[in-house]
Amino acid sequence: MRSRYRTPADQTDEMKSSTIWNAENPDLILALVLRGLGWAELPMLSIHHHIADGTLLRLACSFQQSDELEGIDVVWTEQRALGREGQWRRDQLLNVSQDG
């Protein structure tokens, strides 16, 4: 998947193959993979049922970390202390496994 707002030079650190197909929509990527056109990194939430029914296989890669950490930004003010819910949320995020 590639954003139209990032140039290919911005994404060279993400390249894991010399032959890459790009698409902006994860549903399109999933449809291509389900038709047998290569492999992809997709959010587990969007493919877990395909893994469960055997239509997709999950590759075990040493570089792969938990996709729960992908794209999480947490912002809060330093003007006041976190409340109970904020403390709980922070602790839950800090305890997310890196093992996938």
Secondary structure as UniProt FT lines:
FT   TURN            4..5
FT   HELIX           8..14
FT   HELIX           26..34
FT   TURN            35..36
FT   HELIX           44..52
FT   TURN            53..54
FT   TURN            62..63
FT   HELIX           67..69
FT   TURN            70..71
FT   HELIX           84..94
//
